[in-house]
C-alpha cells in the first residue's frame, strides 16, 4: 500500500519541492547584497541621466537602502526571520523600476564594491 501512496503522491511532492526551491532562490536573490548594490547603482545612473525625478530617486533609494541593511543583518546572522523583508519594501513593487533593467543595454554597470 505504501508503494501506491508514493506513486500517487509523487507529483504532489515534486511540485511542492520545486515550489520550495523557487522560493529559496527568490529569497536568495532579493537578499543578495551584490544584487541590491547593483540596483542602487543603476538607480543613481537613472537619476544622473535625468530619467527620473529627484523625488522618485529619493523614494526608491530609501527602499533599496532599507533592503540592503536588512540583507546585511540577515547575512551576519542577525535578526534573520525576525525582520520581515515585507516591512522593508519590495524593490520590484516600485513603478517603472523595470527601467533600471534597460541600463544593461548601455554597458556593464556592476559596482566593484
C-alpha positions in Angstrom: 0.0 0.0 0.0 2.9 2.4 0.7 4.2 1.9 -2.8 0.9 3.0 -4.2 0.8 6.0 -1.9 4.3 7.0 -3.1 3.3 6.6 -6.7 0.2 8.7 -6.4 1.8 11.4 -4.2 4.9 11.8 -6.3 3.5 14.6 -8.5 2.3 16.5 -5.5 5.6 16.1 -3.7 7.5 17.0 -6.8 5.5 20.2 -7.3 6.0 21.1 -3.6 9.7 20.5 -3.8 10.0 22.7 -6.9 8.0 25.5 -5.3 10.2 25.3 -2.2 13.4 25.6 -4.3 11.9 28.5 -6.3 11.0 30.3 -3.0 14.5 29.8 -1.7 16.1 31.1 -4.9 13.8 34.2 -4.9 14.7 34.9 -1.3 18.4 34.5 -2.1 18.3 36.9 -5.0 16.2 39.5 -3.1 18.5 39.4 -0.2 21.9 39.3 -2.0 24.0 42.4 -1.2 25.6 42.5 -4.6 22.3 42.4 -6.4 20.9 45.2 -4.2 24.0 47.3 -4.6 23.7 46.9 -8.4 20.1 48.1 -8.2 21.3 51.2 -6.2 24.0 52.0 -8.8 21.5 51.6 -11.6 19.1 53.9 -9.8 21.8 56.5 -9.4 22.6 56.3 -13.2 18.9 56.8 -14.0 18.9 59.9 -11.8 22.1 61.3 -13.3 20.7 60.7 -16.8 17.5 62.6 -15.9 15.3 59.6 -16.4 13.7 60.0 -13.0 13.0 63.0 -10.8 14.8 63.7 -7.5 11.7 62.9 -5.6 11.4 59.5 -7.3 15.1 58.9 -6.8 14.9 59.6 -3.1 11.8 57.3 -2.7 13.4 54.4 -4.5 16.8 55.0 -2.8 15.2 54.8 0.7 13.6 51.4 -0.2 16.8 50.0 -1.7 18.9 51.1 1.3 16.5 49.6 3.8 16.6 46.3 1.8 20.4 46.5 1.8 20.6 47.0 5.5 18.1 44.1 6.1 20.2 41.9 3.8 23.4 42.8 5.7 21.8 42.0 9.0 20.5 38.7 7.7 23.9 37.8 6.2 25.6 38.3 9.5 23.1 36.0 11.3 21.4 39.0 13.0 17.7 39.2 13.2 17.2 36.7 10.5 13.5 35.9 10.1 12.6 38.3 12.9 13.0 41.2 10.5 10.4 40.5 7.8 11.6 42.0 4.5 7.9 42.8 3.7 8.3 45.6 6.2 11.4 46.8 4.2 9.6 47.1 0.9 9.9 45.2 -2.3 12.2 46.8 -4.9 10.2 45.3 -7.7 7.0 46.9 -6.4 8.1 50.4 -7.4 6.5 51.9 -10.5 8.8 52.0 -13.6 11.6 50.1 -11.8 11.9 47.9 -14.8 13.5 50.9 -16.5 16.6 50.1 -14.4 17.0 46.8 -16.3 17.1 48.8 -19.5 20.5 50.1 -18.4 22.1 46.8 -19.2 22.0 47.9 -22.8 24.3 50.8 -22.0 27.1 48.6 -20.7 28.3 47.0 -17.6 27.1 48.9 -14.5 28.1 46.5 -11.8 29.9 48.1 -8.9 33.3 46.9 -7.6 32.0 47.2 -4.0 
